[in-house]
Amino acid sequence: MITAVLLLALAGTLPGWFLGDRSRVHQLGAVVGAAAVAGLGIRFLFEPPDMVNLDELALATILLAVLAVLGGGTVTAAVLHLADQADNGTVDAARKILRGGAWIGAMERAAIFGTLVAGWPEGLAVVLALKGLGRFAELSQHQNVAERFLIGSFASVLWAAGCAALVIGLGGGF
């Protein structure tokens, strides 16, 4: 059942990564992916999984890693789209300044997922510090883009941490 739910989450979120910036695809994918991940998380809270065999754990870990990295892009784009609607387009204008955000976000989510599953939560601080230092020039020259940077970073980090928490909840991680 775990594998089926994760495949559903991937099916919902992956098209948003490959189809570019399509707000409806991102929103629908984010809802499907978030519902699947949240559903598993809630189930684990009330009914912890029994002993999971290593094959199932390995497959779930791989699926959650892909979901954290690629699916997180769709979720982050949907959150940024919602923020842009609430802010009358000023957040969307920051996209031109913060180029490469999708690729940086994917690497950020991979690093966060890896550090948390490896049992090194301090790595989260290292990743965020590196990201902040890497974007410092853009953020200091363009004060209005800081909001998009923060919203995208928080959405991205929370998604990757949630996926890592599911692996840890299944008994994976160190």
N, C-alpha and C positions, 0 to 999 in steps of 0.2 A: 504494500500500500504506500509506503514511504516513497518508493521509486516512482510510482504512478503520479503522486501529488507533485513531486519535483519535476517530472516531465511536463506536467500541466503548467507549472510555473514557468518553465523554460519556453514552452510553446507560446505562452502569453507575452513574455518579455523580449525574446530574441528578435521578432520581426521589427521592433522599434529600433534596434541597433543597426540593422541592415537596411532599413528603408529610409534612413536619414531623419530629418526633423519633421515628422508628421504628428501634430499634436494629438489627434484622435487616436492614432495607433499607440502613442506613448501613454495616453491616459488609460485606454483599455488594457494595454499590456501591464501597466503598473497596478491596476486594480486586480487583474487576474493573478499576477505574481505575488503581490502583497497579501492577497486573500489566501493563497496556497501556503505561503511561508508562515503567515500568522496562524492559519488553521493548524499547521503542524506544531507550531510553538505552543498554542493553547492546549492541543491534545497532549503534548509532552508534559505540560504543567499538571494536568489533572490525571493523566494516565501515563506515567513514565514508560518508555518502551522497555520490553523485556530484553533479554540478552540478544543483541543483534550479531549475526554471524559476520565474520570478517569480509566475506565477499559483498554482502549487502552494505556494510559500513564503508568499504572502499568505493563502491558505486555511488552511494549517497554523498560521500565526501567529494568525489569528482563532480557530480551534478551540482552540488552546492557551491563548489569553487567556480564553475562556469556560470552559475546563476548569480553569484556575488559579483563577478567581474563584468560579464556582458549584460545580464539582466538589470544590474544596478544602473547602467547607463539609461535604460528606458525609464526606470523609476525616477532617477534624478532629473531627466528631461521633463517628465510629467510634473514634478514638484516645481521646477523652474517655470514651466508654462503657467501653472496656477499662480505663482508669485508675480509673473509678468502681467497676468490679467488683473490682479489686485493693485498693481502699481502703474497701470496705464502705459505699459511699454518701456519704461525706463530700464527695467532689468534686462529686457531683450536687447536693448542698445549696447549693453556691456559685452555682448557676445563677440562683437568685432574686436574688442580690445583683448579679451581673454581667449585668444586663439589656442587651439589644441586641447581644450578642456575635456573633450570626450576621451582622448587618449591618456591624458594625465589622470583623469578620473578612473579609467580602467586599471592603470598601473597602481594607483592609490588603493583601490578596492582589493586588488590581488595582494598587495603588501599587507594590508590590514587583516584580510582573511588569513593569510599565512602566519602572521605574527600571533594572532589570537588562537588559532588552532594549534600552533606550536607551543602554546603556553607562555608566550612572552608578551604580555599586554603592554609593557613599556614601549614596545615597537610601535604602538599606535601613536605615542607622543613623538617618536622619531619621524614617522611618516608625515604627520601633520606639520612638524617643524620644517622639514625639508620642503613641503609644498608651500608653506608660507614664505620661506626664504626665496624659493624659486619664483614666486609671484610678487615679491616685495616691490620691484620696480614698477610694475603695472598698477599695483594698488596705491603706491605713494604718488604716482603721477595722475591717476584718475580716481579720485575719491568716490565717485558714483558707482564704480564697479565692485566695491567691497561687499555690497549687499548680495550681489549675484554669487560672488566667491564664497561667502559664508553659507548661503542657502544651499548651493550645490555641494559644498564640502560636507555640511551636516547631513544632507540626504544620502550622500554617497557613503559616508562613514557608518551611519545607522544601518543602512542596507547590508553592507559587508559584515558588520558586527552581528547583525541578526542571523545571517547565513552561517557565520562561524559558531554562533551560539547553538544552532541546530546540530552542527557536527559534534560539538562538545556534549550536547544533550543526548546524542545517540551513543555516547561512550567513546567518541573519537577524540583526537587531540592528546596532548601530553600533560 
